[in-house]
Amino acid sequence: MIQGIKKGAALAINKSAVVNDPSTFEKMSKIGPKVCLTTANEPGFLGFHAFLQTGTHPLGGRYGAAQVVTADSLEAVMASPTNLRLNPLNLWQYTVWEDAESHERMHYEQFDRIFELCAGCLDMVVDGPSEPVYTIVEADMPRLVGLTDVPQVMGAAFAQQKPVPKVRLAMKRLVALGEHHVREGREQAFLEGTIRTLEMLKESAPGMIGWMILEKQGEAALSTFQLAPPAFWESLQTLGANPPKSRQTNYGEFGKDYTGPPIPTGGPKEYLVHMEWESPDTLSFGLALTGVNPELRKVHDEGVLAHLARLPPYYRVFAPAMEDMVFFH
């Protein structure tokens, strides 16, 4: 059986800023598939996305110069990421796992291979990487389909007398990612208000495809080679052919001292709200509804904004660059 995003799964986001240059994307096309093949060796791996930032949302704490897509069109971005006028570009790579332990185990057991592959990318990295790990606490996300799959999806819903489902086309949509930092003791109220807001948007806002709420659990150390010295220095003394023998971090060693993300979170607690939209226009209009639609604004103000430690939430906008989120269960 094929199904969509799993509530309760772990989701790691490898975050880096990369130089906007054709050589970057050529390197990504060569190294990225090898990383995916290596990752898929490990039990518990469920799928991946790679997203490139296209811009920010003006109401997400930004001002009039913010653009959802910093290119002539979304089609121009799909033709070539170098059409984006951002340099460096934020590259956020999702990997989804049965649990956080599966993610950490993969980086421990496949350390040498991942080290060699990632070392081959470092000359395109401007900042980072870091890799926070989240839990998918709630989700309402259709599974990915291609355009030729749409009649089958619609027909299956009709045959089962179900409502016509939303369509989530692979590589043909935008993602709005909102960082929310929540006051201590307000987490449950925030989640309830956020779910209600997202349900209203999905029900009524044109072009809203689906959503997830991610709760930060900590940060991985091995995945970004945050090794305890002297192994830290050894990692800088090679182009990738000589990975450090030690896998000890400042938090200990996987399997002995920790099994989940070893770097703890500070306060306030961070949640990522992940929304997917069919186009730049529907994304801009949809997020703006939280400010201009009276009913939605009241729900969002009282259920979301009132519980935040930092106002307003910051919304980045991304387009998919590579993905495979097909779950078999």
N, C-alpha and C positions, 0 to 999 in steps of 0.2 A: 504494500500500500504506500502511495506517495502522499505526503502531507507537508504542510508549511512549517514555519518557525515553531519551535517547541518552547512553551512556557517552562521555566525552570532550568533551561540549558545555560551553559556558560558561554560568554561571548568576549573574546579578547580583541582589542583594537590596537594594532601596531601603528603608531602615529609618527609621521616624519614630515619634514618639509624638504622638497626636492627641487633641484634647479629645473626651470622650464626650458628645456633644450631637446632637440630631436634625439641626441645621443642618450638622454635619460630614458625615453620611451623605447628606443631600440634595445637598451640594456634590460629594461623591464620585461620585454617580450621574450628575451632569451633566458633570463634567470627566474622570472616569476613562475613559469610552468614547472621548473625543477624544484622550487620550494614547495609547490602544491603537491607534487608527486611524493616528496619526502614527508610532508605533513600527513598525507593520506595513508602512510605506512602504519600510523598509530591507531589502536583501538580507541573509540570515543570521539573521533573526528567526524563532524557532520557536514561541513561545507564552508564556503568562503565568499566574500565580496572584496573587491578592491575599488575604492572610491577616490576620485580626484575632486578637490574643491573648485567649484566654479565661481563662488562669490559668497556674499552674506545677505541676510534679509534686513531691509531698512528698519523694521520695527523690532528687530532682535537686539536692541541696545546700540544700534548703529544710527547713522544720520543720512542726510540726503544723497551723499555720494555712494552709498552702498548699492551694489548691483547683484541680483540673483545670478545672472550669467554674465561674466565679464568677457564676452565675445560678441560677434555680430549676431549670432543665433545659437540655439542649442544644436541645430544641425551642423554648424561649423565646429562645435566642440566634438561631436561624434565623428566628424571627418578627421580631425586631428586635435589632440589636447593642446598642441602648441598654439592654437588659435586663441586660447585663453590668455588674458592680459594680466595674469598673476605670476609673479616670480619673486620668491619661490612658490611652488604649488604645495598645498597640503595633500599628502597621500595617506589616507586612512584605510588600513587593510583589516577587515573582519575575518576571524576564524571562529567557528561555532563548535562547541564540544558538549558531550554528555554532562560533564562537570569540570570544575576548575582543575581537579587533580589530573585529569586526562591531558589537559593543556600543558601543565607543568612537566608531566612525565615525558611528553613528546620532546620538549626542549632539552630535557636531561638525556634521554636515550639517543636522540638524533643531533646532539650538540655539535659534533665534528662536521657533519654535512651542512647543517644550518650556518655554522660559523663560516665555512668556506664560501657558501653562496652569498651570504650577507656581506662578507668582506668584499666581494666583487661589486657591490652596489655603493660602497661608502663614498666614492668620489662624486656621486650625484646627490648626496645628502647634505643639506644646508644646516638642518637642525634636527636633533633627535637621534635615534628613535626612542620612544617610550612605549610601554605596552600595558595599559590598565586592563583589568579583567572585570567583567560585569556579569550579573545574573539577569536573565530575561524574566522580569517579574510579572509582566503582563504583555500580551501580544494579540493583535487582530490583523494578521497579514496573509493575504492569499499567496498561494505558491506561484513561483515563476513560470510563465508560459511564453511561447513564441506566438507570433501572429497566426500561424497555421494551426495552432492548438486551440484557438478561441472557439471555433464552432463545436469542438468536442466538449469543451468546458461548459458552454451554454447549453448544449444538448443534454449533457448529463444532469445539469440542474433542472432542466425542463422535465426530463424523464422521472426524476425523483420528486417533482412538484415542489422544488425549493426556489427561493427568490433568485433572480438573476445575480450572479456574483460579480464582484469587482474583478477587473483584469489587470494583472501585474506583468507587463511585458519586459522580458529580459533586455537589458541595455538601452531601454527607451523610456526613461523616467528620471525624476530628480528626487533627491533625499534632502530633507531639512532636519538638521541635528541640533537640538537645543540643550544647552548645559544648564541644569537647574541645581542650585545648592540650597538644601532644605534645613530649616532650623531644627535643632534637637527637640525631639518629642512631637514633631509635627509630621513625621514621615507618613503615617497611615492616612491622615487627613489630606496630605498632598497627593498621595496615590489615588485616593477616591475622587478628588477634584480633577486630577489629570485624566483619569479614565473617562469621567463624565464629559469633559471637554472634548477629548478625542472621539468619543462615540458620537457626539453632536456634529463634529466636523465630518466624520466619515458618512454619517447619515445624510447630511444636507449640503456640504461644501462641494461644488463641482470639481472633479478631478482628484479628490482625495482617495488614495488607493488602499492604504493600510498604515499600521503604526506598531511600535514596540516601546516599552518602558524598560530601561536598563539601569540596574542599581550597582554602583561600583563596589567591588569587594576588596580591591588592592591592586598592586602592580607586580608584574612578573619581572624577575631580575635576569634569569638566564637568557631569556629571549632577546634582551638588549645588552648582553655581555657585561652586566654589572657585577663583575667578579671581585672577590676579595683580593687585595694585593698579596703577592706579586703577580698573580695571574692576570690582574687588570692590565698591568704594563706589558705582559707577554702578548696580550691580545692586540696591542698596538705595534708589535714588532714583526708583523707578518702581513702578507697580502692575502692570507686565507689558507695557505698550504700547511701551516703549523699551528693548529689550535692549541690553546693552553691545556695541559693535562688535568689541572685542577678545575672542578666545577663548584668550588666553594664560593658562596656569596657572603656578604656581611651579615646575612640572616641564617647562615648555616648551609647545609647541603640537602637537596631534595631527597625525600624518603627517610631521612634521619631526623632532620630538624623541622621540616615543613612539607606539606603535600599540596597546599594551595598557593595562591600568590603570596610571596613572602613579604613584600613591602606593604605595610599597613596603610590604610587611608587616614588622613587627618579629618578634622571637622571643618565645616559642616558636611554632611553626607551629600555625595554627588549622584544625581540621576541624569541620564541622557534620555531625552525624548526623541525617538526616531520616527519620522513621518515620511511617507512616499507620495509623490504627486505626479500627475501625468505630464505637466508642462510648467515652464517658468511663470506663465500668467496665472494658472490655477494655484500654484504655490504662493505667489505674492498676494493674491486675493484671499486665499484661504487663511493664511496666518493673520492678515489684517482684520479678519472678521472678529478676532478676539478683542479688538479695540473699537470697532464701529457697529457691531450687532449688539443691541441692548441685552438680549437674553443670554447670548454666549458670553458677552463681556462680564455679566454678573456672575455666571458660573465660574469663569476663568479667574476673575478677581478674587472671589471668596474661596475658591477651591484650590487655586494654584498660587497666584501672586502673594496672597496673604501669608503663605507659609515659607516663603523664600528668605534665605539669609542674605542674598545678593540680588538686587534688582537692576535692570531687567534680565531675563534669560538671554543668553547669546546664541543666535542661530547662524550656523554655517550651512552652506548649500553645496551639495556634492552631486556628481554624475557617476554612474558605474563605469569602471574601466575594464573589469574582468570579474566573472562571478560564476558560481555553481552552488546553488542552495537547494538541491533536491534531496529530500530526506526519505529514506526507505525504512518503514517500520512494520 
